Amino acid sequence: MTSNIMKTKLVFLLLVMVVASISSFAQPTPNPADFPQRDGSHDFDFIIGNWKAHVRRLPDRLNNSNAWVEYDGISNHKKLLDSNANFEEFEVSSADKKLHIKAQTLRLYNPTSHQWSIYLVDVDNGTLGLPPVVGGFTGNRGEFFDQEDFKGRAILVRYMWLNISPQSARMEQSFSPDGGKTWEVNWICELSR
């Protein structure tokens, strides 16, 4: 009888171990969308204030060109109505003063999606560039994307913010004609104070 009790206990113990190991495999994989999201509402605080801007622009885009044009000027940023939204006034000219770019940018933070939307604004013509590039920061690097029509074909557009410090920052714009497999940088803006 003791042998039967020992066998029963052993079978019961093995059964408990099997059930425990099966239940550990049956745990659902956590959904990353359910993880708490980082509050990025202050990601662009570094940019508030007045900056000197040095721009390198590739005018002939997605055409294997390497003829860049350089500009210098200003990039001034201010918060709007004591919120996380901010507005940029941007003005640069080529060294010979023949080429001139004036632009405005509106950045809005969505607290539900935890993402920024960046809109190009043309106050002279009363237009808002759509769609915005949308994204956020991971550490000291910001990436923002949209899809646009360029010369009759759909492309991806990416803005990247890099090398951010209190005294400098770098913004790059790139186009991808192949769904993000390759990127051509066509705008580099180096900001300094």
LOMITOR-561695 format. One record per residue (C-alpha): x, y, z. Coordinates in steps of 0.001 Angstrom, whole numbers, plus 500000, padded with zeros to 6 digits. Example, Ala and Ser with C-alpha at 12.3 -4.5 7.8 and 13.67 -1.06 7.14 Angstrom:
512300495500507800/513670498940507140/
This chain:
500000500000500000/502850502393500749/504183501736497279/500805502681495752/500659505900497800/504186506799496705/503287506115493061/500120508214493391/502057511089494962/504718510844492259/502121510838489464/500332513769491121/503623515694491442/504482515029487782/500992516096486756/501343519376488701/504736520009487047/503337519331483568/500332521610484149/502603524349485525/504961524144482556/502068524139480058/500485527191481698/503795529070481526/503918528412477766/500310529455477383/500941532986478717/499899535463476047/502643537565474512/502280541131475757/501095543621473168/503536546571472919/500565548870472329/499439548068475902/502751549240477411/502740552690478988/503860555225476400/506475557860477088/505258561446477369/507087563256474581/505319566573475035/508590568348475886/510751566778473171/511011570034471215/511713572246474242/515397572300473209/514523574281470081/512767577222471711/514709580422471091/516725582005468315/519254580106466212/521657580676463342/520856578318460460/523247576848457911/521425574853455215/522651572519452503/519901571842449950/519861569361447079/517564571034444509/517526568143441983/516016565385444104/515857561640443387/517910562157440257/521397561023441424/522484564648441752/525247565776444076/524991569530443371/524197571104446734/523345574765447368/524274576369450695/522362579031452616/522768580949455867/520248582786457991/517995582409461016/515621579900462556/513579581320465443/511191579171467515/508590580105470101/506003578266472165/502376579003471370/499955580107474090/501954578495476901/501440575037475368/503725572367473941/502959573573470409/505669575668468809/506118577817465719/509254578406463656/510117581380461495/512891580446459093/514761582615456600/517988581838454749/519818583155451665/522596581843449450/526017583535449757/525405585544446562/521918586529447883/520298585294444636/518496582381446322/516239582944449296/514035580595451341/511433581831453799/509389579213455637/507341578592458741/506788575384460677/504042574462463141/504691571557465529/501755570072467461/501884567319470106/499031564805470392/498856563553474023/496672560570473033/498966559128470356/502144560520472009/503265561794468608/504240565090467056/502804566392463786/504981568847461893/503280571102459354/504924573409456842/503081576736456815/503130579265453996/501818582460455577/502412584437452376/500034582177450411/497796581152453312/498427577400452999/499194574570455379/501334571739454003/499495568436454187/500028565750455173/502248566565458154/505250564433459004/504366562471462149/506586560767464713/508567561261467875/511850560992469691/513721557979470980/516473559295473187/518280562139471435/516960561272467959/513651562270466424/512121560586463369/509020561810461538/507433560346458382/504770560915455783/503898559809452267/503716562386449487/503433562660445747/506691563743444079/506890564141440314/503907561853439836/505005559023442145/504420558187445786/507462558636448020/508173558473451734/509473561597453438/511521561440456630/512639564246458939/515359563370461429/516545565465464358/520087564583465473/523044565885467494/520804567826469856/522436569972472532/521685573362474121/524001574988471549/523363572984468370/521021570653466537/520769569058463100/517680568390461015/517741566266457851/515022565666455291/515225562542453115/513106561046450341/512630557342449635/511178556195446299/511224552514447301/509164552281450480/512013553078452870/514642550637451560/516906553525450535/516901557199451482/518328560245449723/519124563161452040/518150566402450283/518079568977453097/520508569412455995/519965572231458451/522634572833461099/521406575069463914/523752576859466312/523482579554468976/
